[in-house]
Amino acid sequence: MIVTASQHAALTTHLVVTVPAGDRPIRLTAPQAVYTAIAALVDPEEIRGSHVTYAHLRPTRWSVWAVTSTHLAFVELEFDGEDYDAEEEGKRLASPTVVTTWARPLATALKLNAAGIVRDHPTAGGGFRLYRVTVEFADGTTAPAEGGFSCPMQRADGDSERWDDFIAAIRRGSPYLTVELESWNRLG
């Protein structure tokens, strides 16, 4: 699939992640394979909100939630090596491993469930992480158990608005969606 210039421009605002770097956060851009995967699932120009997480240790893992007015999509790709982003991609090409990709009609999303909430490690900039996020759909499908939402304390300009747009788009697109956070005891 070829991502057009207008699709690439639309995705550029969504396929970024903020990571802590000393006293101020920096923004990293996803590799092109992530652009292609999202563009294959939903029209990039129709994306109303997104959430991106990035795990930089070997293998590097990019996870993207994207919501349009009609669909919810999730992509998770792994790249061999550490710290693989668009800048590193300019130096060397790594083949992605697809962990999970799907898109489903947003109106059929019935429940968003997270197995718990934990505080991120202090060296990761603090913040919180909802983990093992699943979405249950009207047809009985539940996907994906490995997804998560990271809510860092340090955010770059535009991150809060992008998160707000993502949540608002889900609420508008699925009037029957409930959100549940399982009780969890970190020590137990």
LOMAR-813787 format. One record per residue (C-alpha): residue number from 1; residue in one letter; x negated, y negated, z. Coordinates in nm, 2 decimals. Each point is the difference from the previous one (the first is absolute). Layout:
BEGIN
NUM  A  X  Y  Z
...
% end
This chain:
BEGIN
1  M  0.00  0.00  0.00
2  I  -0.13  -0.34  -0.09
3  V  0.08  -0.28  0.25
4  T  0.07  -0.32  -0.19
5  A  -0.14  -0.34  0.09
6  S  0.33  -0.12  0.14
7  Q  0.04  0.32  0.20
8  H  -0.35  -0.03  0.13
9  A  0.06  -0.36  0.11
10  A  0.32  0.11  0.18
11  L  -0.18  0.28  0.18
12  T  -0.30  -0.21  0.11
13  T  0.21  -0.18  0.26
14  H  0.11  0.34  0.14
15  L  -0.30  0.23  -0.02
16  V  -0.22  -0.17  0.25
17  V  -0.08  0.08  0.36
18  T  -0.14  -0.22  0.28
19  V  -0.28  0.16  0.21
20  P  -0.19  -0.15  0.29
21  A  -0.35  -0.13  -0.07
22  G  -0.15  -0.16  0.31
23  D  0.18  -0.32  0.09
24  R  0.23  -0.02  -0.30
25  P  0.19  0.25  -0.22
26  I  -0.09  0.07  -0.36
27  R  0.22  0.12  -0.28
28  L  -0.08  0.31  -0.21
29  T  0.16  0.08  -0.33
30  A  0.11  0.35  -0.09
31  P  -0.18  0.20  -0.28
32  Q  0.17  0.02  -0.34
33  A  0.13  0.35  0.06
34  V  0.22  -0.13  0.27
35  Y  0.13  -0.27  -0.24
36  T  0.08  0.28  -0.26
37  A  0.17  0.22  0.26
38  I  0.24  -0.27  0.12
39  A  0.07  -0.12  -0.35
40  A  0.09  0.35  -0.10
41  L  0.26  0.02  0.28
42  V  0.16  -0.35  0.00
43  D  0.00  -0.31  -0.22
44  P  -0.28  -0.22  0.15
45  E  0.19  -0.31  -0.09
46  E  0.30  0.12  0.20
47  I  -0.19  0.06  0.33
48  R  0.17  -0.21  0.28
49  G  -0.23  0.11  0.28
50  S  -0.29  0.23  0.08
51  H  -0.22  0.13  0.28
52  V  -0.36  0.13  -0.05
53  T  -0.23  0.19  0.23
54  Y  -0.36  0.09  -0.06
55  A  -0.22  0.25  0.17
56  H  -0.36  -0.07  -0.09
57  L  -0.18  0.31  0.13
58  R  -0.08  0.29  -0.23
59  P  0.23  0.06  -0.17
60  T  0.13  -0.35  -0.06
61  R  0.39  0.01  0.01
62  W  0.23  -0.26  -0.15
63  S  0.37  0.03  0.10
64  V  0.26  -0.23  -0.16
65  W  0.37  -0.04  0.08
66  A  0.18  -0.21  -0.27
67  V  0.36  -0.09  -0.01
68  T  0.21  -0.14  -0.28
69  S  0.37  -0.09  0.02
70  T  0.08  0.36  -0.10
71  H  -0.29  0.22  0.09
72  L  -0.24  0.08  0.28
73  A  -0.34  0.14  -0.12
74  F  -0.30  0.14  0.19
75  V  -0.35  0.08  -0.14
76  E  -0.29  0.14  0.19
77  L  -0.33  0.05  -0.18
78  E  -0.34  0.11  0.13
79  F  -0.34  -0.09  -0.14
80  D  -0.32  0.18  0.07
81  G  -0.24  -0.21  0.21
82  E  0.04  -0.29  0.24
83  D  0.13  -0.35  -0.05
84  Y  0.14  0.06  -0.35
85  D  0.19  -0.30  -0.13
86  A  0.01  -0.21  -0.32
87  E  -0.34  -0.15  0.07
88  E  -0.16  0.34  0.06
89  E  0.18  0.13  -0.31
90  G  -0.19  -0.27  -0.20
91  K  -0.32  0.18  0.10
92  R  0.10  0.36  -0.03
93  L  0.31  0.19  -0.11
94  A  0.15  0.26  0.23
95  S  0.28  0.23  -0.11
96  P  0.30  -0.02  0.23
97  T  0.17  0.29  0.17
98  V  0.37  -0.04  0.02
99  V  0.12  0.07  0.35
100  T  0.37  -0.10  -0.04
101  T  0.20  -0.20  -0.26
102  W  0.37  -0.04  -0.02
103  A  0.28  -0.25  -0.08
104  R  0.36  0.04  0.11
105  P  0.32  -0.21  -0.03
106  L  -0.01  -0.24  0.30
107  A  0.37  0.02  0.05
108  T  -0.03  0.37  0.09
109  A  -0.25  -0.07  0.29
110  L  0.18  0.09  0.32
111  K  -0.27  0.00  0.27
112  L  -0.35  -0.13  0.05
113  N  -0.16  0.18  0.29
114  A  -0.34  -0.04  0.16
115  A  -0.16  0.26  0.23
116  G  -0.15  -0.28  0.22
117  I  -0.17  -0.32  0.03
118  V  -0.36  -0.04  0.12
119  R  -0.24  -0.28  0.05
120  D  -0.27  -0.01  -0.27
121  H  -0.36  0.03  0.11
122  P  -0.14  -0.34  0.12
123  T  -0.28  0.01  -0.26
124  A  0.27  0.03  -0.27
125  G  0.13  -0.35  0.09
126  G  0.26  0.12  0.25
127  G  0.36  0.01  -0.10
128  F  0.24  0.29  -0.01
129  R  0.07  0.30  -0.22
130  L  0.32  0.18  -0.06
131  Y  -0.11  0.35  -0.10
132  R  0.15  0.31  -0.16
133  V  0.27  -0.22  -0.17
134  T  0.27  0.20  -0.18
135  V  0.29  -0.11  -0.20
136  E  0.31  0.22  -0.02
137  F  0.21  -0.02  -0.31
138  A  0.37  0.09  -0.06
139  D  -0.10  0.31  -0.20
140  G  -0.18  0.15  0.30
141  T  -0.35  -0.08  -0.11
142  T  -0.24  -0.13  0.26
143  A  -0.32  -0.17  -0.12
144  P  -0.29  -0.06  0.09
145  A  -0.11  0.12  0.34
146  E  -0.35  -0.14  -0.05
147  G  0.10  -0.36  -0.07
148  G  -0.05  -0.28  0.25
149  F  0.03  -0.37  0.05
150  S  -0.28  -0.20  0.14
151  C  0.07  -0.34  0.16
152  P  -0.33  -0.18  0.06
153  M  -0.03  -0.29  0.24
154  Q  -0.23  -0.18  -0.24
155  R  0.18  -0.08  -0.32
156  A  -0.11  -0.18  -0.31
157  D  0.22  -0.27  -0.16
158  G  0.31  0.16  -0.16
159  D  -0.01  0.33  0.19
160  S  0.28  -0.09  0.24
161  E  0.22  -0.12  -0.28
162  R  -0.07  0.32  -0.20
163  W  0.09  0.22  0.30
164  D  0.32  -0.21  0.06
165  D  0.10  0.03  -0.37
166  F  -0.06  0.38  0.02
167  I  0.22  0.05  0.30
168  A  0.27  -0.23  -0.14
169  A  0.01  0.17  -0.33
170  I  0.04  0.34  0.17
171  R  0.29  -0.13  0.21
172  R  0.17  -0.16  -0.30
173  G  -0.04  0.30  -0.22
174  S  0.11  0.27  0.25
175  P  0.30  -0.12  0.21
176  Y  0.02  0.34  0.17
177  L  -0.36  0.03  0.11
178  T  -0.07  0.05  0.37
179  V  -0.34  -0.04  0.15
180  E  -0.12  0.23  0.28
181  L  -0.31  0.02  0.21
182  E  -0.05  0.33  0.17
183  S  -0.10  -0.01  0.37
184  W  -0.36  0.10  0.03
185  N  -0.24  0.02  0.29
186  R  -0.36  -0.06  -0.10
187  L  -0.13  0.20  0.29
188  G  0.25  0.29  -0.04
% end
